[in-house]
């Protein structure tokens, strides 16, 4: 799968960034939530371990946002995701810088 095209800021609606436009497929978002629940960890605990905010993790688990690549890697490690789920998460991660 090719890397997602980066959009020039002038092509986006006012107040929107290219990071807000990418969503995580629901089945991957559900897998993140289920992995966290299997480990019996709260969103706050996982967020702290992955060095992200709790609201950001909540948006990821609801499929409202796709993580940037470094966040996806940290979540895969913290949640001990299996190969297929980890691969899908990394495929959906946003590559680039802010």
Steps between C-alpha positions, in 0.01 A plus 500: 500500500650835403567763766215748546537816299576806708255777426608858469344708778333730246292204371344423840192663650574786740609377843577147379844342492607201297521300826133559582386367163630142538282257695577153628283215366250385761630143521851623585363750754302217660815285516683778685221521758475120537879465541495764773209329676669157478798650684257648754643848452313829503525749216697725732754224577550411133524866403769558762698194384470602134582865583177638352199675654195310621265695270723414202489130591122525531477646147721218370285233668186654348660515155480878479873543438781297349821513704829633373759227442696548828176482701387188311832328579481592870137380523589170332774447758295608804197291398706200380307491174530185291651504151186552292348775716837672536553488124156650433556774758838590351351497148241758610745720691565846365856546377653845515565781738280772646 
